[in-house]
């Protein structure tokens, strides 16, 4: 007969079922039917209007109290700069940059403003183990510099390579990026500094759902002017800063191979099973152990309370 | 003497007629406009309106349908083909100085009948509407060609930055 008593068996089964149920429900939440905050604000960036004047860079620098730049903001030679084999990218002193690209589809160069895209399901937030990032209801992805430990996992995770790192600081290095002017403007419903400063209204501020409609309408009214795609509508699970362009997006430096799944989807399936594993495996292996040692003489405790399996000689 | 009095009357009538005709033809059209409502980083723009009207193009090129002539864009003409002349045709009448203020955004979300939801703000339309034509007609296209920068503007753009070292962080 089995060494396990009926009471223990029933108790263990009940515990296992309870654990599975609880773990299972967590799994359902992790499966993700998150459709974003409905009142989230966003920005539509219309690259057919951008002339690369960099006024937005100047506005950001002023609003976020960034360090003075090496070159004036109306210096267009920055468009020819190459750092580490790449064009300029956002860093600790420039939360947004505007780069110039050439395209066969256009006689004039194309300019692209680069900044945090404030994803609906951000990879940076997913990767941060100290919960330094927050996706706010207003749509901004902000970070808490006080808890940031500077591990830079978010820099690896971000599919757009946005977060910059304050390498210049020896004792308090932090990750730095565009925060949608949350503290100074977005909280009060105001547009960010770059949007307000742009002389050509490249950027349109409003609710993300409205911006999608506006973008589709612009494409519909001017089919020869725009490529029929709204970048960021679905890429990486949807971003709150979206782009229209008059040239193929790959020509303007966009990564067009990202897909529509948020980074979270790469990990949430197997991570979602962790609670279930932690609940089931002890019960399961207890069961195996009991089965394996069922009815064997000598199973149990020896005279001196040592636990030994029959077959092993005394040493 | 009687003949001379009559002659004076006729001359005065003629002068009045021509004077009025001169006014009627111009129809309150300004010679020059000072665009200063947004002046901050740059000085106000001294806009030579008469020079632009003398170019001979239809007023609708800049003023859409508000001057009584039909709009240029076929899409606009669907509704505005027969729109009459407005009392005020200044750009600032319809294009807001603060296009993303709470009032404007709320008005757009609350009013279902508002058609022109994608209307650019005042600063944007000055640049978007003017620069395209300037590029074609060899007009001024540089920032300071139309408005000099103020001291606040120089500080904003960090005009005194000396240009850093190339390479290395």
Contacts between the chains, C-beta under 8 A, distances in Angstrom:
chain1	res1	chain2	res2	distance
A	49	B	128	6.8
A	53	B	143	7.2
A	55	B	157	7.9
A	58	B	156	5.4
A	58	B	157	5.3
A	58	B	158	7.1
A	59	B	156	7.8
A	61	B	158	7.5
A	62	B	156	6.4
A	68	B	158	5.8
A	68	B	161	6.3
A	69	B	158	5.5
A	69	B	161	5.4
A	69	B	164	8.0
A	70	B	161	6.1
A	70	B	162	7.7
A	70	B	163	6.2
A	70	B	164	2.7
A	70	B	165	7.7
A	71	B	161	5.4
A	71	B	163	5.1
A	71	B	164	6.7
A	72	B	157	5.4
A	72	B	158	5.1
A	72	B	159	5.0
A	72	B	160	7.5
A	72	B	161	4.8
A	73	B	156	7.6
A	73	B	157	4.4
A	73	B	158	5.7
A	74	B	143	7.4
A	74	B	157	5.0
A	74	B	159	7.3
A	75	B	161	7.8
A	75	B	163	7.4
A	81	B	166	7.9
A	83	B	167	7.6
A	167	B	169	6.4
A	168	B	169	7.7
A	189	B	102	5.4
A	189	B	105	7.5
A	190	B	100	7.4
A	190	B	101	8.0
A	190	B	102	7.8
A	191	B	100	4.1
A	195	B	100	6.7
A	196	B	100	7.0
A	198	B	124	7.5
A	199	B	123	5.9
A	199	B	124	7.0
A	199	B	127	4.8
A	200	B	124	5.7
A	200	B	127	5.0
A	200	B	128	5.8
A	201	B	99	7.2
A	201	B	120	4.7
A	201	B	121	5.9
A	201	B	123	7.3
A	201	B	124	3.2
A	201	B	128	7.3
A	204	B	118	7.5
A	205	B	100	4.5
A	206	B	100	7.5
A	206	B	105	6.4
A	206	B	108	7.8
A	207	B	109	7.4
A	210	B	108	7.8
A	210	B	109	7.4
A	210	B	117	7.6
A	214	B	117	6.5
A	214	B	118	5.2
A	217	B	118	6.6
A	218	B	118	6.8
A	221	B	75	6.1
